[in-house]
Structure formats: structure tokens, C-alpha cells
């Protein structure tokens, strides 16, 4: 960056820093001038990058690789720098509205306005420093971005982080909150991380804190986080003609596709199936919400769409005060929500196989000459059987432990109220997080069992979190095989050694992460241990259930839970792949030796 631009940037940031330290209304106009100088400096540098030749000229340094590859890294830098420029301009406009509010004769709480001004100043400063650092070495930055795009595991973690970063900035703007007193970047970061990671934990009351625009940002985060940015990237990749075969095969492996044709079919099936199921769920909820006085002035269509997407993506966000507790006596709404949660937690490949097999069986019932469809795959059988077993176990456990406790209000709505409420709780431990009863009054024993169910979570390639049902099934089969002195097996098939090693690795890493999270929360929070453990497991498994302590978390506690949601959504195994160095094939095997265990 030229020296003149650096001087402008430093002077402007010094003005913003002065406003952060003083917090006076009269520093607002100079701050706006400083912000404008920063925006102009970044825009000028972006113009220079656009005018730069796309390929290195003879005798000039350029990135390694083919000559045309230079255009790739430059495009990535331009996109990133352009996004930062838009963000800087947005927060400059937000700061302008704060200044207008400060000098308005009908201005409200001065402390709230000052807090909002400092938040915008700090965020603007960080973005300006990031924009300046990016253009200091554009080629190096471009090569880093290009390398990330070629490693699906890194791109998965980076894309979720990018969605969280963008969403947190949008939720901090005045357009997203109902009043300046609710402007908090930490709260915005927590909320959008919970949305993108389809968790459902929130430190604020969503319907009263966020405007329709803010709710739309949260819903967009839920949808993108539920489908997965990897799915969108894989879709673009499968129709691209300029992508290497190696990169396509990497994405295929990440989505458990055997061939590139399977990858395209899986991606299209995921997107189409998601929108179809969500549309059906939204229509069913809309018919029930229309004319319902519990909605108040809210739009029945918007509430139906929001809750349908939130349920199918297993997010657990609700626009009703107190969650769905007002619908404890409404079986229709609860059944639709539970069906959406179940479909989202089964996994897209399993759903497609069930639909395909069910359709073939239906046709054969009509046309007897048609051949019998093949048996369901082992994965589908394990997922369905394990899911049914876990839901049944959870329902029975909650019924036994909370029949006269947390389920007591459900008994007032009818004989089957307690059973339906217990079933709703059990289904939501599959990483959904909706509530019709108060989890804060549950017994410690119930919370502990729910932690175990949340830890297992949903199924692979789904919107759910946890270690996944197949992982739990493999671990259980291994333990059963060891006790019987046999080879581990499931469904009449021996378990592959690779699946066994991966299941043990995922389980061990997940337990280690949860223990670390609980340890950190006990150091930062003054809450009962079981509630902290419940919150940690709920965040890591992206469930969203809470005993009511989320809003009282300290700043450190909020950041810990935010990290837990991110790690749980991306997946400990994927993160291990992302940070690990790619090694070559092992061409030797060490001598084996026995070791006493147990």
C-alpha cells in the first residue's frame, strides 16, 4: 500500500481510537470524517488492484504455478477486499445514525447510544486493520485463499467461520435491532454462530430484540448452515469445467460420494429435498397458525416459514416468547415440528434411499410383475433402528423421571399430554432444541441422560450434530464384540477397520472437547455444575437446549459456548483433517506387539 494511503489510514484510526476512549457525542463528526477517509483509502487501493494485470509480466514476481493461475488468486483478493469495503461503508453509515440519534432532541438513553458508538468504532477499526493487512501482501493472501479452496476440510471450517463473521456484522447494524441499547457485537456473534451452526441457543429474546431484517439474517444463517456451504460449493464444482479432477474427488469424498456422478446427484437431491420438505412443513404450519391469537400481530406465513426451516435444519430457534411452551396443548403443531426434526436428523442419503425404496415398493403393490426392490443398505438400517431406539428410550426415561416434575403442566391439557411432551423432549434431544416445557426444573438425573442423548445426536450427512448415530452404533458393536470374543458386526455385516478407527477417534476427541469446555465454564461461570455440563454438551452437539443460564453467561462464557457450537457443527474429525498436514501413502508397516489394556 502506498505511503499516502497508510498515513490516511493511521490518522483516521487514531481519530476513531480517540472516540473510543472519550465516548463524547462531540467526537462523532470527526469520527465520521475519519471513517470516510478510511473508506476512500481502501476504495483507492481496491481500484489499483482491479487495474493490476491479471498475469505476471516477464521479470515481475508472481505466484507459483501456471501463468493463468495468477487470475485466481487476484480474484479471491478482490472479492475479499470488496467485501471488507462494503462492511466498512455499512458501519460508517451505522455510526452516522448514532450521531444523528445523539443530537436528536428526542434521544433516548445516553449510555446505550455511547455503547453502540463504541461497538461500531471497534468493529470498524478491526475491519480497517484487516483490509490494510490484506493489501499489504495481496499475492500471499491470494495464495492462501486459493489453497483453502483446494482443501475441502479447510474450506468447510473457513466457510462456516466466514458466514458467522458476515452474519455477526449484519446483526450488529441498527437495521437489525429494535433499539440501540441492544447493539452488542458479542451477542450478535453468539446469536449468528448459533444460527449458522443450527444450534438454537440465544442470549437475547429473538422476537423482541431483532427486527424483521435481523430475523431474516438469522433465518438465512440457519438455512445456509443447515444445507452446508460445502454442498453449495460442491454443486458449483460439479457443473464447473475448469476444476481439476483431484479437487472434484476431494469434495466427493467429503460428501461420501463414490463417483462424480453420485456427487452431483447427492448435491441436487439435498437442495431439492430440503426446499420441498421445508415448503410442505411451512404450509402445514401456516394452516394451523392462521387466525391463531397466540401469534399476536406477527404474520402467520412468516412464522410458518421461519419455524419450518428452523425445525428441519434442527436449529431450534423460535419467534414465540418462551419458545413453543404456548403450544403444549396443540398436538398438530408439535407433530409437524417433530416430523421436520426427524427428517432433518436422518440425513439426506438415508432420506433419499427411504423415499426411493418406498416408491418402488408402492409400485410393486400395484404391479405385481415388478421385481422386489433391493434391501435397504446397512447405513440406512443402522440409522433408522438406532434413531427409533434412542427416541423410545428418551421418551420412556423422561416419562419415568419427570412424570410428576417437569411434565406436570403437560398433564393439565389431557391424558396424553405427558406422553406427547416426553416424546417432544426426546425428539428434540436429537439436536433440535425446541421446548414445550421448562428444562430448568428437570432433575439432575434427567439432565444427565439428556446429555448422553445429545452427545449421540443425529445421523451423518444431516443437519444434526453430535457424534452421530452410526458412530455410537459402531462403538456399541465393538464393545459387544469384545465381550463376546467376536469380530464387531452390525446387521449381519462385519465392521470395516477404517470405520472402527474413525468412530473411536471421533468419540475420543468429542469427549476430550466436552471435558475441556466444561472445565473452562466452571472457571468463568458461577452456576451449578450439571447446568454448565448440560450447556456445554448442548452447544457442542448443536442442540440448543438450555436450563435457562444462557442469558446470564459472562463474556468469556459466551465466547466459550460460541467456540463449542462452531467446533460441534464443523465436526472434530473435519477440524483434525483441516489442521493436519497431508501425508503420502504409508509404504511400510511396523512390527506388531501386544500391550496390556484394562
C-alpha positions in Angstrom: 0.0 0.0 0.0 1.4 3.5 -0.9 2.7 5.6 2.0 0.0 8.2 1.5 -2.8 5.6 2.0 -1.1 4.3 5.1 -0.9 7.8 6.6 -4.6 8.4 5.8 -5.4 5.1 7.4 -3.4 5.7 10.5 -4.8 9.2 11.1 -8.4 8.0 10.6 -7.9 5.1 13.0 -6.3 7.5 15.6 -9.5 9.6 15.4 -11.7 6.5 15.9 -9.5 5.4 18.8 -9.9 8.8 20.4 -13.7 8.5 20.2 -13.5 5.0 21.8 -11.5 6.4 24.8 -13.6 9.6 25.2 -17.1 8.5 24.3 -18.3 12.0 23.8 -21.1 13.0 21.4 -19.0 15.8 20.0 -16.4 13.3 18.8 -19.0 11.8 16.4 -18.5 14.2 13.5 -14.7 13.9 13.4 -15.0 10.1 13.7 -17.3 10.1 10.6 -14.7 12.1 8.7 -12.0 9.6 9.8 -14.2 6.7 8.7 -14.8 8.3 5.4 -11.0 8.7 4.9 -10.5 5.0 5.6 -13.3 4.0 3.2 -11.7 6.2 0.5 -8.2 4.8 1.1 -9.5 1.2 0.9 -11.5 2.0 -2.2 -8.4 3.6 -3.9 -6.3 0.5 -3.1 -9.1 -1.7 -4.5 -9.1 0.3 -7.7 -5.4 -0.2 -8.0 -5.8 -3.9 -7.6 -8.5 -4.0 -10.2 -6.3 -2.1 -12.6 -3.4 -4.6 -11.9 -2.6 -7.0 -14.8 -4.2 -10.4 -14.1 -1.0 -12.3 -15.1 2.5 -11.6 -14.0 4.6 -9.9 -16.7 8.1 -11.1 -17.6 10.6 -10.1 -15.0 7.9 -9.4 -12.4 7.3 -11.7 -9.3 4.1 -13.8 -9.4 2.6 -16.7 -7.6 4.0 -20.2 -8.4 2.2 -22.4 -10.9 0.7 -21.8 -14.4 0.6 -18.2 -15.7 -3.2 -18.2 -15.7 -3.3 -19.1 -12.1 -2.5 -15.5 -11.1 -6.0 -14.5 -12.1 -7.3 -17.0 -9.5 -5.5 -15.5 -6.5 -6.2 -11.9 -7.6 -10.0 -12.6 -8.0 -10.0 -14.0 -4.4 -8.3 -10.9 -3.0 -10.6 -8.6 -4.9 -13.7 -10.4 -3.6 -12.4 -10.3 -0.1 -11.3 -6.7 -0.2 -14.5 -5.7 -1.9 -16.5 -7.4 0.9 -14.5 -5.5 3.5 -15.1 -2.2 1.7 -18.8 -2.8 1.8 -18.6 -3.7 5.5 -16.6 -0.6 6.3 -19.1 1.6 4.4 -22.0 -0.1 6.3 -20.6 0.6 9.7 -19.7 4.1 8.7 -23.4 4.6 7.9 -24.4 2.9 11.2 -22.1 5.4 13.0 -23.8 8.2 11.2 -27.2 7.2 12.5 -25.7 7.0 16.0 -24.5 10.6 15.6 -28.0 11.7 14.5 -29.5 10.0 17.5 -27.1 11.7 19.9 -28.0 15.1 18.7 -31.7 14.4 18.3 -33.9 16.3 20.8 -35.9 13.1 21.5 -32.8 11.0 22.0 -33.2 8.1 24.5 -30.7 6.6 26.9 -27.2 8.2 26.5 -25.4 5.2 27.8 -27.0 2.9 25.2 -26.0 5.3 22.4 -22.5 5.6 23.7 -22.2 1.8 23.9 -23.5 1.4 20.4 -21.0 4.1 19.2 -18.1 2.3 20.8 -19.2 -1.0 19.4 -19.3 0.4 15.8 -15.9 2.1 16.3 -14.2 -1.1 17.5 -15.7 -3.2 14.7 -14.8 -0.6 12.1 -11.2 -0.4 13.4 -10.8 -4.2 13.2 -12.2 -4.3 9.7 -9.9 -1.4 8.6 -6.8 -3.1 10.0 -7.8 -6.4 8.3 -8.4 -4.6 5.0 -5.0 -2.8 5.3 -3.2 -6.1 6.2 -4.8 -7.9 3.3 -3.5 -5.5 0.6 0.0 -5.3 2.1 0.8 -8.7 0.5 -2.0 -9.4 -2.0 -0.2 -12.3 -3.7 0.4 -14.1 -0.4 -3.1 -13.5 0.7 -4.4 -14.8 -2.7 -2.3 -17.9 -2.5 -3.7 -18.7 1.0 -7.3 -18.3 -0.2 -6.6 -20.4 -3.3 -5.1 -23.1 -1.1 -8.1 -23.1 1.1 -10.4 -23.6 -1.8 -8.5 -26.7 -2.9 -8.8 -28.4 0.5 -12.4 -29.2 1.3 -11.8 -29.7 5.0 -10.2 -26.3 5.4 -12.9 -24.7 3.2 -15.6 -26.3 5.3 -14.2 -24.7 8.5 -13.4 -21.5 6.8 -16.7 -21.1 5.1 -18.6 -21.6 8.4 -16.3 -19.0 10.0 -16.9 -16.6 7.1 -20.7 -17.0 7.4 -20.6 -16.3 11.1 -18.4 -13.3 10.6 -20.6 -11.8 7.9 -23.8 -12.5 9.9 -22.4 -11.1 13.1 -21.7 -7.8 11.3 -25.2 -7.7 9.8 -26.8 -8.4 13.2 -24.8 -5.5 14.8 -26.2 -2.9 12.4 -29.0 -0.6 13.6 -31.3 -2.1 10.9 -31.2 -5.5 12.7 -32.1 -4.4 16.3 -35.1 -2.7 17.6 -33.1 -0.2 19.6 -29.5 1.0 20.1 -29.4 -0.4 23.6 -29.4 -3.9 22.1 -26.3 -3.3 20.0 -23.6 -5.8 21.1 -21.1 -7.5 18.9 -20.6 -10.3 21.3 -24.3 -11.0 21.5 -24.6 -10.8 17.7 -21.6 -13.1 17.3 -23.2 -15.6 19.7 -26.6 -15.5 18.0 -25.4 -15.8 14.4 -23.0 -18.6 15.4 -25.9 -20.4 17.0 -27.9 -19.9 13.8 -25.2 -20.9 11.3 -24.3 -23.9 13.5 -28.0 -24.7 13.7 -27.9 -24.8 17.5 -30.7 -22.5 18.8 -29.0 -21.1 21.9 -29.6 -17.4 22.3 -28.7 -14.7 24.8 -31.5 -12.5 23.7 -35.2 -12.9 23.1 -35.2 -13.1 19.3 -38.7 -11.7 18.5 -38.2 -8.6 20.8 -34.5 -7.9 20.2 -34.3 -8.2 16.4 -36.3 -6.6 13.6 -37.7 -8.4 10.6 -34.4 -7.8 8.9 -32.5 -9.2 11.8 -34.7 -12.2 11.9 -34.2 -12.7 8.2 -30.4 -12.7 8.8 -30.8 -15.4 11.4 -33.0 -17.4 9.1 -30.5 -17.1 6.3 -27.8 -18.3 8.6 -29.9 -21.3 9.6 -30.7 -22.2 6.0 -27.1 -21.9 4.8 -25.7 -23.6 7.9 -28.3 -26.4 7.6 -27.7 -27.2 3.9 -24.0 -26.6 4.4 -21.7 -24.4 2.4 -19.9 -27.5 1.3 -23.0 -28.6 -0.5 -23.3 -25.3 -2.3 -19.6 -25.4 -3.2 -19.8 -29.0 -4.4 -22.9 -28.0 -6.6 -20.9 -25.3 -8.3 -17.9 -27.6 -8.6 -19.8 -30.4 -10.3 -21.0 -28.1 -13.0 -17.7 -26.3 -13.5 -15.4 -27.2 -16.4 -12.4 -25.5 -15.0 -11.9 -27.6 -11.8 -9.3 -30.3 -11.5 -10.3 -33.9 -11.2 -8.4 -34.1 -7.9 -10.5 -31.3 -6.4 -13.7 -32.9 -7.5 -12.7 -36.2 -6.0 -11.9 -34.5 -2.7 -15.4 -33.0 -2.5 -16.9 -36.3 -3.4 -15.1 -38.0 -0.6 -16.2 -35.2 1.9 -19.9 -36.0 1.0 -19.5 -39.8 1.0 -19.9 -40.0 -2.8 -18.3 -42.8 -4.7 -18.2 -41.2 -8.1 -18.6 -37.7 -9.5 -22.0 -38.6 -10.9 -23.0 -39.6 -7.4 -21.7 -36.3 -6.1 -23.9 -34.3 -8.5 -27.0 -36.5 -7.7 -26.4 -36.2 -3.9 -26.0 -32.4 -4.0 -29.1 -31.8 -6.2 -31.1 -34.2 -4.0 -30.0 -32.4 -0.9 -31.0 -29.0 -2.1 -34.3 -30.1 -3.8 -35.3 -32.3 -0.9 -34.6 -29.5 1.6 -36.8 -27.0 -0.1 -39.6 -29.5 -0.8 -39.8 -30.7 2.8 -39.5 -27.2 4.2 -42.2 -26.0 1.9 -44.6 -28.8 3.0 -43.8 -28.1 6.6 -44.4 -24.4 6.2 -47.7 -24.9 4.5 -48.9 -27.3 7.3 -47.8 -24.8 10.0 -49.4 -21.9 8.1 -52.8 -23.6 8.1 -52.5 -24.0 11.9 -51.1 -20.5 12.6 -53.7 -18.6 10.5 -56.1 -16.9 12.9 -54.3 -18.1 16.0 -54.4 -15.4 18.6 -51.1 -16.6 20.0 -49.3 -15.0 17.0 -50.4 -11.5 18.0 -49.5 -9.1 15.2 -47.0 -11.5 13.6 -47.5 -12.8 10.1 -48.7 -16.4 10.0 -46.8 -17.0 6.8 -43.5 -15.6 8.2 -43.9 -17.6 11.4 -44.6 -20.8 9.5 -41.7 -20.4 7.1 -39.3 -19.5 10.0 -40.3 -22.4 12.2 -40.4 -24.9 9.3 -36.8 -24.1 8.3 -35.6 -23.9 11.9 -37.1 -27.3 12.6 -35.9 -29.1 9.5 -32.4 -27.7 10.0 -32.6 -28.8 13.6 -31.8 -25.2 14.7 -34.4 -24.8 17.4 -34.9 -21.0 17.0 -38.4 -19.8 17.8 -40.1 -16.4 17.3 -42.6 -17.1 20.1 -41.8 -15.7 23.6 -40.8 -18.7 25.8 -40.3 -21.0 22.8 -43.2 -23.4 22.0 -44.4 -23.6 25.5 -47.7 -22.0 24.4 -48.3 -24.9 22.1 -48.0 -27.7 24.8 -51.7 -28.5 24.2 -51.5 -28.3 20.4 -50.7 -31.8 19.1 -50.8 -30.7 15.4 -48.0 -28.1 15.7 -45.9 -30.5 17.8 -46.3 -33.4 15.4 -45.3 -31.2 12.4 -42.3 -29.9 14.2 -41.2 -33.4 15.3 -41.6 -34.8 11.8 -39.4 -31.9 10.4 -36.8 -32.5 13.1 -36.8 -36.3 12.3 -36.4 -35.8 8.6 -33.6 -33.3 9.1 -31.8 -35.6 11.5 -32.0 -38.7 9.4 -29.5 -37.5 6.8 -30.1 -36.7 3.2 -28.7 -40.0 1.7 -30.9 -42.0 4.1 -34.0 -40.0 3.3 -33.4 -40.4 -0.5 -33.0 -44.2 -0.1 -36.1 -44.5 2.0 -38.1 -42.5 -0.5 -36.7 -44.4 -3.4 -37.3 -47.8 -1.8 -40.8 -46.8 -0.6 -41.8 -45.7 -4.0 -40.6 -48.9 -5.6 -42.5 -51.0 -3.1 -45.6 -49.0 -3.7 -45.3 -49.5 -7.4 -44.8 -53.3 -6.9 -48.0 -53.4 -4.8 -49.9 -52.1 -7.8 -47.9 -54.0 -10.4 -47.1 -57.5 -9.2 -44.8 -58.3 -12.1 -42.3 -55.6 -11.0 -39.2 -57.1 -9.2 -38.8 -56.7 -5.5 -36.7 -53.6 -4.7 -33.3 -54.3 -3.1 -32.9 -54.4 0.7 -32.1 -51.2 2.5 -28.4 -50.5 2.8 -26.6 -51.2 6.1 -26.2 -47.5 6.8 -29.9 -46.8 6.4 -30.9 -49.8 8.6 -28.5 -48.7 11.3 -29.6 -45.1 11.2 -33.3 -45.9 11.3 -33.1 -48.6 14.0 -30.7 -46.5 16.2 -32.8 -43.4 15.9 -36.0 -45.2 16.8 -34.3 -46.9 19.8 -32.9 -43.6 21.1 -36.2 -41.7 20.7 -38.1 -44.6 22.5 -35.5 -44.7 25.3 -35.6 -40.9 25.8 -39.4 -40.8 25.9 -39.5 -43.6 28.5 -36.8 -42.1 30.6 -38.3 -38.6 30.7 -41.7 -40.1 31.5 -40.4 -42.1 34.4 -38.2 -39.3 35.9 -40.4 -36.3 35.2 -43.9 -37.6 35.3 -44.7 -35.5 38.4 -42.0 -32.9 37.8 -41.3 -31.0 34.6 -44.1 -32.9 32.8 -46.8 -31.9 35.3 -48.0 -28.9 33.3 -48.5 -31.2 30.2 -50.9 -33.3 32.2 -53.3 -30.4 32.5 -54.0 -30.5 28.8 -55.2 -34.1 28.6 -54.4 -37.7 29.4 -51.9 -37.9 26.5 -50.3 -34.6 27.3 -47.4 -36.0 29.3 -46.7 -38.7 26.7 -46.6 -36.1 23.9 -44.5 -33.7 25.9 -42.0 -36.5 26.8 -41.8 -37.6 23.1 -41.3 -34.0 22.1 -38.4 -33.7 24.6 -36.8 -36.9 23.3 -37.1 -35.9 19.7 -35.5 -32.5 20.4 -32.5 -34.1 22.1 -31.6 -35.2 18.5 -30.1 -31.7 18.2 -33.3 -29.6 17.6 -33.7 -27.6 20.9 -37.3 -26.6 20.8 -39.2 -26.7 24.1 -42.7 -27.0 25.3 -41.7 -27.5 29.0 -39.2 -25.8 31.2 -35.9 -27.7 31.2 -34.6 -25.7 34.1 -36.9 -27.5 36.6 -35.8 -31.0 35.5 -33.9 -33.3 37.9 -30.2 -33.7 37.6 -30.7 -37.4 36.6 -32.9 -36.4 33.7 -30.4 -33.7 32.6 -27.6 -36.3 32.7 -29.5 -38.7 30.5 -30.4 -35.9 28.1 -26.6 -35.1 27.9 -26.0 -38.7 26.7 -28.7 -38.4 24.1 -27.5 -35.0 22.9 -23.9 -36.3 22.7 -25.0 -39.0 20.2 -27.1 -36.6 18.2 -28.4 -37.3 14.7 -27.1 -39.1 11.7 -24.3 -38.5 9.1 -24.9 -36.1 6.3 -27.8 -34.5 8.1 -28.5 -31.1 9.7 -28.0 -32.6 13.2 -24.9 -32.6 15.4 -23.4 -34.9 17.9 -21.0 -37.8 17.2 -23.8 -39.3 15.0 -25.9 -42.5 15.4 -23.7 -44.6 13.2 -20.6 -43.7 15.4 -22.5 -44.7 18.5 -23.7 -47.9 16.9 -20.1 -48.9 15.8 -18.8 -48.2 19.3 -21.5 -50.3 20.8 -21.0 -53.1 18.4 -17.3 -53.1 19.2 -17.9 -53.3 22.9 -20.4 -56.1 22.3 -18.0 -58.0 20.1 -15.2 -57.7 22.7 -17.5 -59.0 25.4 -18.4 -62.0 23.3 -14.9 -62.5 21.9 -16.1 -62.0 18.3 -15.4 -59.6 15.5 -17.5 -56.4 15.6 -20.6 -56.7 13.5 -23.8 -54.8 12.7 -26.8 -56.0 10.7 -25.1 -59.3 9.8 -22.0 -57.5 8.4 -18.5 -57.1 9.8 -17.4 -53.6 10.5 -14.6 -52.3 8.4 -11.4 -51.4 10.4 -11.4 -47.9 8.9 -14.9 -47.2 10.3 -13.9 -48.6 13.7 -10.9 -46.4 13.9 -12.8 -43.3 12.8 -15.6 -44.0 15.3 -13.1 -44.3 18.2 -11.3 -41.2 17.1 -14.4 -39.1 16.8 -15.8 -40.3 20.2 -12.5 -39.8 22.0 -12.0 -36.3 20.5 -15.5 -35.3 21.3 -15.2 -36.4 24.9 -12.0 -34.5 25.3 -13.5 -31.4 23.8 -16.5 -31.5 26.1 -14.4 -32.1 29.2 -12.3 -29.0 28.2 -15.4 -26.9 27.6 -16.9 -27.9 31.0 -13.6 -27.1 32.7 -13.4 -23.7 31.1 -17.0 -22.9 32.0 -16.5 -23.9 35.7 -13.7 -21.3 35.8 -15.7 -18.5 34.2 -19.3 -19.1 35.4 -20.9 -19.2 38.8 -23.6 -21.9 38.1 -24.3 -25.4 39.2 -22.0 -28.0 37.6 -24.8 -30.1 36.0 -26.2 -26.9 34.3 -22.8 -26.0 32.9 -22.2 -29.5 31.7 -25.7 -29.5 30.1 -25.0 -26.2 28.4 -21.6 -27.4 27.1 -23.0 -30.6 25.6 -26.0 -28.8 24.2 -23.6 -26.3 22.4 -21.1 -28.9 21.2 -23.9 -31.2 19.9 -25.6 -28.2 18.3 -28.8 -29.0 20.2 -29.8 -25.7 21.6 -31.5 -26.9 24.8 -30.8 -24.9 27.9 -31.7 -24.8 31.6 -32.0 -21.0 31.4 -28.4 -19.9 32.1 -27.5 -18.8 28.5 -28.5 -15.2 29.0 -26.6 -14.9 32.3 -23.3 -16.1 30.8 -20.2 -13.8 31.1 -18.5 -12.6 28.0 -15.9 -15.3 28.4 -18.7 -17.9 28.8 -20.4 -16.7 25.6 -17.2 -17.0 23.7 -16.6 -20.5 25.0 -20.1 -21.6 24.0 -19.6 -19.9 20.6 -16.4 -21.9 20.0 -18.2 -25.1 21.2 -21.0 -24.5 18.7 -18.5 -23.9 15.9 -16.4 -27.0 16.7 -19.5 -29.2 17.1 -21.0 -28.1 13.7 -17.8 -28.4 11.7 -17.0 -31.6 13.4 -13.9 -32.6 15.4 -12.8 -35.1 12.8 -13.1 -32.5 10.0 -11.1 -30.0 12.1 -8.4 -32.6 12.6 -8.3 -33.1 8.9 -8.2 -29.4 8.3 -5.2 -28.7 10.6 -3.3 -31.9 9.7 -0.7 -32.0 7.0 -1.5 -34.1 4.0 0.8 -37.1 4.1 1.6 -39.6 1.5 0.7 -43.3 1.5 2.5 -45.3 4.1 4.7 -47.8 2.3 5.7 -49.8 5.3 4.2 -51.4 8.4 5.8 -51.6 11.8 6.1 -54.8 13.7 3.1 -55.5 15.9 3.4 -56.1 19.6 0.8 -56.8 22.3 0.1 -54.3 25.1 -1.8 -54.9 28.3 -5.1 -52.9 28.3 -7.6 -52.5 31.2 
